[in-house]
Structures are given as structure tokens and as C-alpha cells.
Amino acid sequence: MNFDISPLLDQWDYQPGQVVVRKFTGKDGLEKIQLRVDLGLLQFNATGRPDGKRPLGHASLFDFYQARFYKHLAEHDGNAEGFVLKAEDCNKLQMEAVQYHHRYICLLQLEDYTGVIRDTERNLAVFDFVQKHAETSELAWSVLQFRPQLLMVHTRARATELLRVNDFDAGLEEIESGLEKIREFFREHGRGDLLEQSGEVNSLKAWRDEVAARRPLSRREQLERALNEAVSKEDYETAAQVRDALRNLKPTE
């Protein structure tokens, strides 16, 4: 067997600072994703656990720990007390989450926003699980510290899906919701200094302003702008006509 992948890499240049990714169907018939990195490439399945493995007979380690948790509840009359994730458990869940992180970054580049939403929601569920059951707050923080970045990507994917169908109002609401979730995280963890200064917050705020500038004006907004312009020019005849048009608008316009 020839293990040298040099010919493959020679045909696919690495581009510093860019996410160079492609999707294809493997010999097993499953859809694959490849990410070009400086010293080679990463490859993962497009669905399921990215590396295609079934740890301990489960679809993922997260599924295994959830099953263990439900078994604990069944054996203790629904009482979760006594179920804890130790350092090794948290580390395993974090390393698995990194696989999904690499994949959703690739999916974002491929504009597969449904896949991004799926993988980010999965990792958010992992973070919630760790926050509830980690043995110490320090262990929980080793995973939770990445939540703002995860929320930012999740928000971008959800809002972009809405913007693709020109639902600007819902898209802007989604961005605002994502911003609030990130700020809530910082407040919860005593990082008030990052409420308006974190990279994630600034990125979403800049994108929100860009989207708002591209949002088509409603008929009411167009008339209100025309009215302001007419008044500023002291064109009172036009202003009166625009006011009449505004009065005749339906509440939903």
C-alpha cells in the first residue's frame, strides 16, 4: 500500500489564512469533508461522529455519557445527585467536541448552514451537560470557555438561513438573540468587561449593522424617509402628499 499523499497535496494548495475545504463521496458511499492544512489534510464524515467511530458501542461519547446518566437516574429514583463527570470524562467530551468544531467550521465555508446548526446545537448540548455535571467549576470552565465562539457560529448559521429567503427582520432578531446569549454568558461568569468588547460580540454587532444597512425599506419606511426629505427641503406640498399616503397605509405595511 502506498501511504504517500504528496501527489494529492501537490494538486491542492494550502492557502494561509483561508479555510480550504471540499466535500466528496468516499469509497464507502458516505459523504466526506476534507480540510487542507499546512502539513496535510483532515478528513471527516459529513454526518454522524466526524471520525466515523462508535466509542463504547455508542454513536458518540456524548451519547455514552448520556446513557450512563439516564441509567443513574433509573437506579436512583430520578435523583441526579451522585452523577459527576471527572477530569478524564470532561477531557474526552471536549476532545470529541473539537471534532465537531472542525466540521462545522468546514460546513460554514461550504455554506451548509443546516449542518452547521446541527453540529453547533450538538456541542451546545454537550456544554450544558458538562456545566450541570462536572465535578468542579474549574473542570466545567475548561469546556465552557469556548461557548461564546460556539454561540457566534450558531447565530451566524441560523440568521443566514433566514437572510437567504430575504426575511431580514427575523434574521436581525436572530442576531440580537445571539448577542444577548453571549452577553448573558459573560454576566453569568462575572466578565462584565467583555459584554461589549469580546471578539464574538463585536463580530456579530458589525454583521448586524451590515445586514440592517442592506435590509429593504418597507413602504412605510420609504414614505417616512420621503417625508423627512420633503420637510428638510421645505417642500410642504410634497410633504402633505406623503402624509396623506402614510395615513392611507394599512397597519401591516
C-alpha positions in Angstrom: 0.0 0.0 0.0 1.3 3.4 -0.9 0.9 5.7 2.1 2.4 8.8 0.4 -0.2 11.6 0.0 2.2 14.0 -1.6 0.6 13.8 -5.1 -2.8 14.6 -3.6 -1.4 17.6 -1.7 0.5 18.8 -4.8 -2.8 19.1 -6.6 -4.5 21.1 -3.8 -2.6 24.1 -2.5 -2.7 25.2 1.1 -3.8 28.9 1.4 -2.7 30.6 4.6 -5.4 32.4 6.5 -8.2 30.7 4.5 -10.4 27.7 5.2 -9.7 25.5 2.2 -12.3 22.7 2.2 -14.1 20.3 -0.1 -16.9 17.7 0.0 -17.0 14.4 -1.8 -18.3 10.9 -1.7 -15.9 8.3 -0.3 -15.4 4.7 -1.4 -17.8 3.6 1.4 -20.6 5.6 -0.2 -20.6 8.1 2.6 -20.2 11.9 2.1 -16.8 13.1 3.3 -15.3 16.5 4.1 -11.6 17.4 3.7 -9.9 20.4 5.2 -6.5 21.4 3.8 -4.0 22.4 6.5 -0.4 23.5 6.1 1.2 20.0 6.6 -1.5 17.9 5.0 -5.3 17.5 5.4 -8.0 16.5 7.8 -10.9 14.2 6.6 -14.1 13.5 8.4 -17.6 12.1 7.7 -20.2 14.8 6.8 -22.7 13.3 9.2 -22.6 11.3 12.5 -19.4 11.4 14.6 -16.8 13.1 12.3 -14.2 10.3 12.6 -16.8 7.6 11.9 -16.1 5.7 15.1 -18.6 4.3 17.6 -17.0 4.7 21.0 -18.1 2.1 23.6 -20.8 1.0 21.2 -22.5 4.4 21.0 -22.9 6.9 18.2 -20.6 9.3 20.2 -19.0 9.7 23.7 -21.7 12.2 24.5 -24.4 9.5 23.8 -22.4 7.1 26.0 -22.3 9.6 29.0 -26.0 10.5 28.5 -26.9 6.8 28.6 -24.8 6.4 31.8 -26.7 9.4 33.2 -30.1 8.0 32.4 -29.1 4.7 34.0 -28.1 6.6 37.1 -31.5 8.3 37.2 -33.2 4.9 36.8 -31.2 3.4 39.6 -31.7 6.4 42.0 -35.4 7.1 41.6 -34.8 10.0 39.2 -32.2 11.7 41.5 -29.2 13.1 39.6 -27.2 13.6 42.8 -24.0 11.5 42.7 -23.6 11.6 39.0 -20.4 13.5 38.2 -18.1 14.0 35.3 -14.5 13.7 36.4 -11.5 15.4 34.7 -11.0 12.4 32.3 -14.6 12.5 31.3 -14.6 16.2 30.6 -11.4 15.9 28.6 -12.9 13.2 26.4 -16.1 15.1 25.8 -14.0 18.2 25.0 -11.8 16.4 22.5 -14.9 14.9 20.8 -16.4 18.4 20.6 -13.3 19.6 18.9 -14.0 17.1 16.1 -17.5 18.7 15.6 -15.9 22.1 15.8 -13.6 21.4 12.9 -16.5 20.0 10.9 -18.9 22.9 11.5 -16.2 25.4 10.5 -15.8 23.5 7.2 -19.6 23.3 6.8 -19.8 27.1 7.3 -17.3 27.6 4.5 -19.3 25.2 2.3 -22.5 27.2 3.1 -24.1 24.1 4.5 -25.9 26.0 7.3 -28.3 23.2 8.2 -25.2 21.1 9.0 -23.6 24.0 11.0 -26.8 24.3 13.0 -26.9 20.6 13.7 -23.3 20.4 14.9 -23.4 23.6 16.9 -26.6 22.6 18.7 -25.0 19.3 19.5 -21.9 21.0 21.0 -24.2 23.4 23.0 -25.9 20.4 24.4 -22.5 18.9 25.4 -21.6 22.2 27.1 -24.9 22.2 29.1 -24.3 18.6 30.2 -20.8 19.4 31.4 -21.9 22.5 33.2 -24.5 20.5 35.1 -22.4 17.5 36.0 -18.7 18.4 36.0 -17.1 17.5 39.3 -15.8 21.1 39.8 -16.5 24.5 38.4 -12.9 24.6 37.1 -13.4 21.5 35.1 -16.7 22.9 33.7 -14.9 26.1 32.7 -12.3 24.2 30.7 -15.1 23.4 28.3 -17.5 26.3 28.8 -14.9 29.0 28.0 -15.5 28.2 24.3 -19.2 28.8 24.4 -19.2 32.5 23.1 -17.4 31.3 19.9 -19.8 28.5 19.5 -22.8 30.8 20.0 -21.5 33.2 17.4 -21.2 30.5 14.8 -24.6 29.1 15.7 -26.1 32.5 15.4 -24.5 33.2 12.0 -25.8 29.9 10.6 -29.4 30.4 11.9 -29.5 34.1 10.8 -28.0 33.3 7.4 -30.7 30.7 6.7 -33.3 33.5 7.3 -31.5 36.0 5.2 -31.3 33.6 2.3 -35.1 33.8 2.0 -34.9 37.6 2.5 -36.5 37.5 5.9 -34.4 40.4 7.2 -36.5 41.2 10.2 -36.3 37.6 11.5 -32.6 37.5 10.6 -31.9 40.6 12.6 -33.9 39.3 15.5 -31.8 36.1 15.5 -28.6 38.1 15.5 -29.8 40.2 18.5 -30.8 37.0 20.3 -27.3 35.5 19.7 -25.8 38.7 21.1 -27.9 38.5 24.2 -27.0 34.9 24.8 -23.3 35.7 24.6 -23.7 38.7 26.9 -25.7 36.6 29.3 -22.9 34.1 29.4 -20.4 36.8 30.3 -22.7 38.2 33.0 -23.2 34.7 34.5 -19.4 34.3 34.7 -18.6 37.7 36.0 -17.0 39.0 32.9 -18.8 42.3 32.5 -15.8 43.8 30.8 -16.5 41.6 27.8 -20.2 42.5 27.4 -19.4 44.9 24.5 -15.7 44.2 24.0 -15.4 40.5 23.2 -14.4 39.5 19.6 -17.6 37.5 19.3 -19.8 40.4 20.3 -18.0 42.9 18.1 -18.2 40.4 15.1 -22.0 40.0 15.5 -22.6 43.7 16.1 -20.7 44.6 12.9 -22.6 41.9 10.9 -25.9 43.2 12.4 -25.2 46.7 11.2 -24.2 45.4 7.8 -27.4 43.4 7.5 -29.5 46.3 8.7 -28.0 48.6 6.1 -28.9 46.0 3.4 -32.5 45.5 4.6 -35.0 46.8 2.0 -37.2 49.5 3.4 -40.9 48.8 3.9 -43.4 51.0 2.2 -44.0 52.9 5.5 -40.2 53.5 6.0 -39.9 54.7 2.4 -42.7 57.2 2.9 -41.3 58.3 6.3 -37.9 58.9 4.7 -39.6 60.9 1.8 -41.5 63.0 4.3 -38.3 63.9 6.2 -36.6 64.9 3.0 -39.6 67.0 1.9 -39.7 68.8 5.2 -36.0 69.4 5.2 -36.3 71.0 1.8 -39.3 73.0 2.9 -41.3 71.3 0.1 -44.5 71.4 2.0 -46.8 70.4 -0.9 -44.9 67.1 -1.3 -44.8 66.7 2.4 -48.6 66.9 2.6 -49.0 64.4 -0.2 -46.7 62.0 1.6 -48.6 62.4 4.9 -51.8 61.5 3.1 -50.1 58.4 1.7 -48.9 57.5 5.2 -52.4 57.9 6.6 -53.8 55.6 3.9 -51.3 52.8 4.7 -52.6 49.6 6.3 -51.1 48.8 9.8 -49.1 45.9 8.3 -47.5 48.0 5.6 
